[in-house]
Amino acid sequence: MTWVPLLLSSPSPSLRYLVLRELLGRPESDEEVCELADLREKDPLIVNLLRLQGSNGSWKTTESAGLTLGTQLLNTAQALTRLGYMGIDPSHPAVKRGVEFIFSLQRADGSWPPPGGSKSKSSVVTPLQTALPLRGLAFCGYATDLRAEKAYAWLLKHRLPDGAWPSRVSAEGSYGYRAGYRALPHSRFGCRSNTTGALQCLSLHPEYRRSEQARRALDLLLARETRDRHVLGLETARMVGVEPARGFLTFFARFDLGLVLDLCWRVGATLEDQRVGDLVAFIKGLQDEYGLWDYENPQATKWVTFDLLRSLSRLDREGEWVSLEPRTPFEGYPRVQRRY
């Protein structure tokens, strides 16, 4: 395992802690693990992020920290996602303040307002308006909070009959336009970005992660069998602030196979599914001679490597996973057949 000394040489004690715990199986009582748990409080990746938190628990738009979303609500959710990803305890004072800020903006029906706020059409629903804040809460260990459970119920209420989530739903029940690059195979109105956001929330919930709703959504995502090498690890890079988090409807516009692999082990897809096996073979084929996966920005390389190794180590060879989707080539913008 040539990646071991390389990952453990990272200047980030947070990464070294996660490598020992999640890749090497060291117990929480291990002397080195305990030391790193204390050192995380001094990790620049965490210190710099906590320094930017406002007195009300929120984070504003800050380019240098990779928080470049449109509202304080979404930037706070992204900051909490980062802290949770790095393993910061849910009881940490900064986490608790951020969580309460997000809950303070929650609507009575369990949702959160879209980026347009009062200026947006209140009759139009976009699943990501709730999925992105809920994602931050779930990463920090608040998925089973009763207030978060209301948000999960709201998300499931706006799920399409085919198992995907749409771009928008009007009060009349019509579905908004979905661009071809966000299309989902075998779903007429399903939006890949909204479906990915909703599925990631489900995958972080102890009960919903192996539910029929989560498995169906993952089955639809796996039907898009594209191989975009240049964005492999993008989501991990955004998690640690190397890449900026941008967009709303387009938040998951780029198809990161690293994120798909992460969803596979969380939801329970196995190597018995040939699509998963082919995905694993493709990703392993990109690993270099030192056991790393190079990312365009070298600052993210070790984090991306950790994330991919964790996913690969947790995938099961066989289990209860059953796919119902045929293998069909993905076509975001199908050609219109001419009559003559």
Secondary structure, DSSP 4 states (H G I P E B T S, - for coil): -THHHHHHT-S-HHHHHHIIIIIS---TT-HHHHHHHHHGGG-HHHHHHHHT--TTS----BGGGTB--SSHHHHHHHHHHHHHHTT--TT-HHHHHHHHHHHHT--TTS----TTGGGS-TT-B-THHHHHHHHHHHHTT-TTSHHHHHHHHHHHHT--TTS--BS-B-TTSPBPP--GGGEETTEEEEEHHHHHHHHHHHHTSTTGGGSHHHHHHHHHHHT-----GGGTTHHHHHHTTSS-B--STTTT-S--HHHHHHHHHHHT-BTTSHHHHHHHHHHHTT--TTS----SSGGGHHHHHHHHHHHHHH-BSSSS-----------SSPPPPP--
